């Protein structure tokens, strides 16, 4: 995530309602109209099932409270608006408590096709469908609990497991590779890139290998990890991830497959 942002967080009123302008609602509407056909073609069944269950509005920015009401009855999760940038400590604390932190602003027209930092479109359109699936919801909580259990120096290692699964994970379905991650679902360009680009390296899911794989947030990923089943995340959640991080640190990072301008 970038260290600064031009965007300003929007704050809820006393009733918990965030006031979005007609122009902001129109950005949401147009983003959904652009992305939904791509999602229906490239996205994995757990994501599409979550979308169907949530029935997100297509013509306006959803309110966190209305999403929380639905999610709470499905998997016990809620979503809470936060400033654009929060630290790992708060992020892991919220996940551990089954609360998803959602940046409250929506991108401008200038950043319509690509925005480096997460906005409400990424948070709600991208993440909420996955939290309908208990397996993915429980795995997200496990990431948070592990973050609370490990040292701050381990955060950059742990977040790779979240990045390459919940954010940018792929999965095999019916002999094809489909997009599972939230970052893919909300990205017009990278969704297609992740599934179809021939230069991309698609590796079998492996916890230790993921922990050792660096990434950059400002490019289409050169490497993705592919699940055979979401159930693999259930098994990953049973591991001693703190110990896995220590083992990964002892082995060291793999050489990045991108130009080094910064490390994830």
N, C-alpha and C positions, 0 to 999 in steps of 0.2 A: 504494500500500500504506500502511496506517496506520503512524504513527510508534511506536505502542506496541500491546500486545496483552495480553489477560487470559490467553491460553493459554501453556502451558509446553511447550517441546520435549521429546519423548521420545527417549531415547538408546539406541542398540543395545548389546547385551551383547557380550562378547568374541567370540561366534560371529556377530555381525552381526545378531542377531535383536532386534526391538523387541517388548516385551511389551505387548499391548493387553488391556484388561479385557473380560470378557463384555459389559458395557454398551457399550463402545466398538465391539466387533464388531457388536453389535445396531444401533448407529447406522449403521454401514456397510451392513448388510443392508437396513435400512429406506430408506436413501437410494437404494440401487440399485433396490429394488422400486418406489419412487416415480418415479425418473427414467428407468428403462430404456424404458417404453412411450413416453414423450415423445421420447426419443432415436431410437427406431426409426421414429417418425413424422416428425420434423423434421430429423434429422441427415443430413449428406452421406455419400455412399458411402465416401470415404476414411476417415472416422471409423468407420463401421460395419464396414468391412473390417478396420480395425485392431483393433477390439473382437473380431471373430471370430477373428483370428489369436492374440490374447493370451489369450483365455479367462480373464479376471480372475475371481477367486473372488467369489461373490455373498453369502456368509454370514459373511465375516470380513474384517478389514483386511489387504490383501496386504502382504507383506514386500518391501522394495526389492530385496533380493538375488535373490528369485525372479523379479521383473520384469526385472532387469538380465540375468539368464541368458537370458531369452527375447529381449530386445531386442538383446543383443550379437550374437546369431546372425543377426538380421534386418537391422539397420542400423548395428551397431557402437556403439550408445548404451548408457549405463547410467544408473541413477537412484540418487541418494545422499541420505540424510536430512540435513536442515539445520535450524537454528533457524527459528522462525517468520518472522523478518525478516532478510534479508541485503541488503547494498548492491548497487548496480548493478555495481560493479567485480567483485565475486565472481560475481555472476550471469552477466555476460558471459564471464568467464574459464571458468566451468564449461560454458557452452554451446559455447564455442570448442573445448573438449576433449571434446565430445559426451557430457557428463554433465549430467543434469537434476537441479537441486536441488529436493528435495521436503520441504516442511514436514511434520514427523513426527506432529503431533497431529491428532486428528479433532474436529470441532465437537461442541458439546454439544447436547442436545435443545432448549435455549433458542434456539440459532442454527440450528436444523435447516433452515429454508427459506432463510435468507440469512446469509452470513457475509462480512464485508468483506475479511478477510485470507485468503490461500489456506491450505487445510488438506489433509490427505492424500487426502481424497475428490476435491477439485479436481485435485490433482497427479497422482494415479494414474488415477482414472476419467476425468478430463477430458483430461489431456495424453498419457498413454502411447499411446493408440490412434493419435494423429497421428504419433508417432515411429516407427511401423511403416512408414509411407510414406516412401520414400527422399527424395522431393522435399521433403516437409515437414521431414524430419530434416536434410537438407542446408541448407535455408533457415534453420532454427533455428541451426545452426552458423555460418552466414554472419552472422547478427545478432550472435552472440558475437564473431566475429572483427572485425567492424566496431567493436564496442564497445571492443575492445582497441586499435584503430587510431586512434580519435578521442579528442578531448579530453573531460575529465569534464564540461565545460560543454555538451557535445553529447548527453549521455546522455538527457536528458529529450526531446530531439527523436527520437533513434533508437528509444527504447522505444515510441513511437507506432506505428512500423511493425510491431513485434511485437504490440502491443495490438490493432490493427485487422486482423490476419491470424490469427496463431496463437491469440490469446485470443478475439477477437470477430469473426472474419471470416465472411462468407457466401459462397456459391458457387451458380452457376446449374447445375441439372441437369435435363435433360429438359423445359425450359421453365418450371421452378419454381425458387424460391429456397430453398436449404437451408442449415442451420447447419453451419459447419465448425469454428469456434473452440472451444477447450477451456473457456473461461469460459462459453460458452453451453451446452455439453454438461453441465456440472455445476451449472447454475442452473435450477431448476424454473420460475421466473417469466420470466427473460429469454430462455430458449430460444424459447418461444412468442412473446414480445414481438418478438423480432428478425425473425421470419419473417412474422408476421400483423398486427402493430400498424399501422394505417393512417397514424398520424401520424409514423412513423419515416421518415427520409430514407435511402434506400439508393442509394449512389453507385457508379459503376464504379470498379474498382481503379485507382489512380493513385498512384505512390510519392510524388511531390512533394506532392500534395494531402493524403495521409495524414500526412506529416511536419509539415504545417502545421495539422492539425486537433486542437484540444485535447479532452481528455476528463476525466471524473470517474469515480472508481472506485466511488462509493457510490450510483449510480443506474443504472437501465436506460438504455442508450445511446440518444441521440436520432439518432445517425448511425451507419451501418454501411457498409462497403465490400464490394462484391460481385465476386468473381472469376468469370471465364468458365471458367477451368480452373486447376487447381493448377500447371500448367506456367507460368503467369504468374509464379509465385514463383521458378521456375528462372531466368527472364529477369531478374527483379528482383535475384536473387542475383549476376548477372553485372555489375550496375551498379557504379559507383564511389559507394557509399552515403555515404562521407565527403564527397565533393563534393556529393552531393545534399543532405546536411544543411546545408552552407554556403549552398547556393542557397536552401533553404527558410528559413534564418535571415535571409537578405538580403531575402526577400519578406515575412517576418513571419507570425505566426499568424493564422488566420481568427478572426473573432468567435465565441465559444462559443455553442452553441444550448441552453444550460442556465443556470440560476442560478449565478453565480460564487461558489463557496465555496472554491475551490482549483483548481489546474490540474494535469492529468496530464502 
